[in-house]
Amino acid sequence: MSNATPYGRPEPTGAQRDETPPVDSGAVLAMLGDEYARAILKAISAGPLPAREIAERLDLSRATVYRRLNRLESAGVVEASVSYHPDGYHRKQFATDVDRLVLSIDADRIDVDRPA
């Protein structure tokens, strides 16, 4: 039985629950090469926003925003939460899940990690 979450990342077990989840180096590097993903990260760096507001601020389609948000979330750099409003409505909002990333380049690989 797999311990993967719906987003493809393994569900933390044991000591991992207390650690910061890893980022997917390849996915992060690919997303940082995408101008829309970078714009979305910049928009949500000041605080959580719903996808609709991100789309309006950046003049992007919601489909484009959701695609990028899903990829960024799978890569481990964006997290979603649900906000509840007094009028009974609730919506998903997105925020960055990292403050900084560290890029390491070795002779045989490139890694992106969260700083300790």
C-alpha positions in Angstrom: 0.0 0.0 0.0 1.4 3.4 -1.0 1.8 6.2 1.5 1.4 8.9 -1.2 -0.9 11.9 -0.7 -3.3 12.9 -3.4 -0.7 15.4 -4.6 1.9 12.6 -5.2 4.1 13.4 -2.2 4.6 10.7 0.3 2.6 11.0 3.5 5.1 11.8 6.4 5.7 9.0 8.8 7.3 8.8 12.2 10.1 11.3 12.6 9.4 12.9 9.2 6.2 14.5 10.6 8.4 16.9 12.6 10.7 17.7 9.7 10.0 20.1 6.9 8.9 18.2 3.9 11.4 18.0 1.0 11.0 19.9 -2.2 11.2 18.2 -5.6 14.4 19.7 -7.1 13.5 18.9 -10.7 10.0 20.2 -10.5 11.1 23.4 -8.7 13.7 24.1 -11.3 11.2 23.5 -14.1 8.6 25.8 -12.4 11.1 28.6 -11.8 11.7 28.6 -15.6 8.0 29.3 -16.1 7.2 33.0 -16.1 3.6 32.4 -14.9 4.8 30.2 -12.0 7.2 32.9 -10.9 4.5 35.5 -11.1 2.2 33.4 -9.0 4.9 32.8 -6.4 5.6 36.5 -6.2 1.9 37.3 -5.8 1.4 34.8 -2.9 4.7 35.6 -1.2 3.0 38.4 0.8 0.2 36.2 2.0 -2.4 33.6 1.0 -4.7 34.3 -1.9 -7.5 32.4 -3.6 -6.8 31.3 -7.2 -9.5 33.7 -8.5 -7.8 36.7 -7.0 -4.4 35.5 -8.3 -5.9 35.2 -11.8 -7.4 38.7 -11.6 -4.2 40.3 -10.3 -2.0 38.7 -12.9 -4.5 38.9 -15.8 -4.3 35.1 -16.3 -7.0 32.5 -16.9 -8.0 30.5 -13.8 -7.1 27.3 -15.7 -3.5 28.6 -16.1 -3.3 29.6 -12.4 -4.7 26.3 -11.2 -2.3 24.3 -13.4 0.7 26.2 -12.0 -0.6 26.1 -8.4 -1.0 22.3 -8.7 2.5 21.9 -10.0 4.0 24.2 -7.4 2.1 22.4 -4.6 3.3 19.0 -5.9 6.9 20.4 -6.0 6.5 21.3 -2.3 6.8 25.1 -2.5 3.1 26.1 -2.3 0.5 24.9 0.2 -3.3 25.1 0.0 -5.7 25.8 2.9 -9.4 26.4 3.2 -10.6 29.8 4.5 -14.1 30.0 6.0 -16.2 33.1 5.9 -19.0 34.2 8.3 -21.5 34.0 5.4 -21.0 30.3 5.2 -18.8 30.2 2.1 -15.4 28.7 2.0 -12.7 28.7 -0.5 -9.2 27.3 -1.1 -6.3 29.8 -0.8 -2.7 29.3 -1.6 0.5 30.4 0.1 4.2 29.8 -0.4 5.4 26.9 1.8 9.0 28.1 1.8 10.8 31.3 2.7 14.1 30.4 0.9 15.5 27.7 -1.3 19.1 26.7 -1.6 20.5 25.6 -4.9 23.4 23.2 -4.8 25.4 22.3 -7.9 27.8 19.3 -7.9 29.6 17.7 -10.7 26.9 15.1 -11.2 23.7 16.8 -9.9 21.8 19.9 -9.1 19.6 20.0 -5.9 17.1 22.5 -4.5 16.6 22.3 -0.7 15.0 24.2 2.1 17.6 25.7 4.3 18.0 24.2 7.8 
